[in-house]
Amino acid sequence: MKTLRQQGVFNQYTSMDAQVLAMVVAGATKKRLDVFFQDNLWNKIHAENNAYFLMDKSGFPIAYGGLMMSVRDLAKIGLLLLNDGKNYKGEPVFSKEWIDQSITPTESHLMPGKRKNSDSLEGYKNLWWFPVERDEKDF
């Protein structure tokens, strides 16, 4: 398959990348994305309600936009980011370094703002979008 551009120089979001990532997770862990999510995030944030992935016709979770959860449990994910990877009880879920690396774009084509090496104004990294104007209250 021919590529349009060299890898790592232009930001063009493609939803299917998230789906491929879900397949990689399933292959590497031998767990479907919904099970991996439950074991590695949902249980560790002490979610109060179930989360649901939309499923495709084969029963595989749709990773590019099919996750449903309560607002209260979504807030617990926000707290995880605000608390450097610790849940609301202070228990570590992810390392501070991993959180910082995940939510900090470092390459010019991933930075927010108008630029020739991206098809969007928002910044992007590791499945996170970043607003053009960002302040300390964003995370």
PLY file of the C-alpha trace (Angstrom):
ply
format ascii 1.0
element vertex 139
property float x
property float y
property float z
element edge 138
property int vertex1
property int vertex2
end_header
0.00 0.00 0.00
1.40 3.37 -0.99
1.51 6.08 1.68
0.65 9.72 1.04
3.37 11.13 3.29
6.36 10.09 5.31
5.38 8.82 8.76
5.63 11.30 11.63
5.58 14.59 9.70
1.87 15.36 9.13
-1.17 15.09 11.41
-4.18 13.65 9.65
-6.62 11.99 12.03
-8.01 8.65 10.95
-10.62 6.97 13.16
-9.61 3.53 11.96
-6.23 3.94 13.68
-8.03 3.55 17.03
-9.69 0.37 15.76
-6.36 -1.06 14.62
-4.92 -0.20 18.05
-7.78 -2.16 19.67
-6.89 -5.15 17.50
-3.23 -4.85 18.51
-4.23 -4.74 22.20
-6.41 -7.83 21.71
-3.61 -9.68 19.92
-0.93 -8.75 22.44
-2.98 -9.37 25.60
-5.34 -12.10 24.37
-8.19 -9.93 25.73
-10.79 -7.99 23.77
-10.58 -4.23 24.27
-13.62 -4.12 26.56
-12.11 -6.75 28.88
-8.68 -5.06 28.83
-10.39 -1.72 29.58
-12.32 -3.26 32.49
-9.21 -4.86 34.01
-6.73 -2.03 33.50
-8.78 1.13 33.93
-12.42 0.71 34.90
-11.89 -1.46 37.98
-8.91 0.63 39.08
-10.82 3.93 39.10
-13.56 2.27 41.18
-16.23 3.12 38.62
-19.74 3.16 40.04
-21.49 2.01 36.87
-20.78 -0.22 33.92
-19.26 1.21 30.77
-20.36 -0.11 27.40
-18.59 -0.35 24.06
-20.64 -0.52 20.90
-19.85 -3.80 19.16
-19.47 -4.55 15.48
-21.35 -7.42 13.79
-18.63 -9.88 14.81
-18.87 -8.88 18.50
-15.63 -6.88 18.55
-15.67 -3.53 20.42
-15.80 -0.41 18.27
-12.82 1.59 19.51
-13.17 4.72 17.39
-16.24 6.15 19.07
-18.42 3.62 20.79
-17.68 3.93 24.52
-20.54 4.93 26.83
-20.25 5.71 30.54
-21.87 7.82 33.24
-20.78 11.42 33.75
-19.72 10.57 37.30
-17.37 7.82 36.07
-16.05 10.06 33.29
-15.19 12.57 36.03
-13.13 9.85 37.72
-11.05 9.60 34.55
-10.61 13.38 34.67
-9.43 13.11 38.28
-6.97 10.43 37.22
-5.38 12.96 34.85
-5.47 15.78 37.40
-3.95 13.55 40.08
-0.95 12.47 37.97
-2.26 8.95 37.38
-3.75 8.27 40.82
-7.44 7.49 41.27
-9.68 9.44 43.65
-8.56 7.21 46.53
-4.91 8.06 45.86
-4.10 4.62 44.44
-1.73 4.60 41.45
-3.28 3.51 38.16
-0.74 4.99 35.72
2.62 6.64 36.33
2.88 10.44 36.28
5.43 10.09 33.48
2.99 8.11 31.35
0.21 10.66 31.93
2.54 13.57 31.09
3.83 11.83 27.95
0.30 10.95 26.84
-1.19 14.43 27.12
1.76 16.54 25.95
2.25 16.83 22.20
5.95 17.15 21.39
6.17 17.05 17.61
5.39 20.15 15.53
2.70 18.39 13.49
0.86 17.43 16.72
0.83 20.89 18.35
-2.42 22.88 18.44
-2.78 25.89 16.16
-2.80 26.62 12.45
0.09 24.92 10.67
0.86 23.45 7.27
1.66 19.99 8.62
-1.81 19.17 9.99
-5.37 18.97 8.74
-6.83 20.30 12.02
-6.34 23.27 14.34
-6.48 21.11 17.47
-3.42 19.33 18.75
-3.42 15.55 19.04
-1.47 12.80 20.77
-2.24 9.26 21.95
-5.99 9.51 21.24
-6.26 12.87 23.06
-7.29 16.13 21.36
-5.91 19.47 22.60
-7.61 22.84 22.20
-5.94 25.66 20.30
-5.99 27.83 23.43
-4.97 25.80 26.47
-4.57 26.89 30.07
-3.92 25.15 33.39
-7.65 24.53 33.88
-7.86 22.22 30.86
-6.46 19.24 32.75
0 1
1 2
2 3
3 4
4 5
5 6
6 7
7 8
8 9
9 10
10 11
11 12
12 13
13 14
14 15
15 16
16 17
17 18
18 19
19 20
20 21
21 22
22 23
23 24
24 25
25 26
26 27
27 28
28 29
29 30
30 31
31 32
32 33
33 34
34 35
35 36
36 37
37 38
38 39
39 40
40 41
41 42
42 43
43 44
44 45
45 46
46 47
47 48
48 49
49 50
50 51
51 52
52 53
53 54
54 55
55 56
56 57
57 58
58 59
59 60
60 61
61 62
62 63
63 64
64 65
65 66
66 67
67 68
68 69
69 70
70 71
71 72
72 73
73 74
74 75
75 76
76 77
77 78
78 79
79 80
80 81
81 82
82 83
83 84
84 85
85 86
86 87
87 88
88 89
89 90
90 91
91 92
92 93
93 94
94 95
95 96
96 97
97 98
98 99
99 100
100 101
101 102
102 103
103 104
104 105
105 106
106 107
107 108
108 109
109 110
110 111
111 112
112 113
113 114
114 115
115 116
116 117
117 118
118 119
119 120
120 121
121 122
122 123
123 124
124 125
125 126
126 127
127 128
128 129
129 130
130 131
131 132
132 133
133 134
134 135
135 136
136 137
137 138
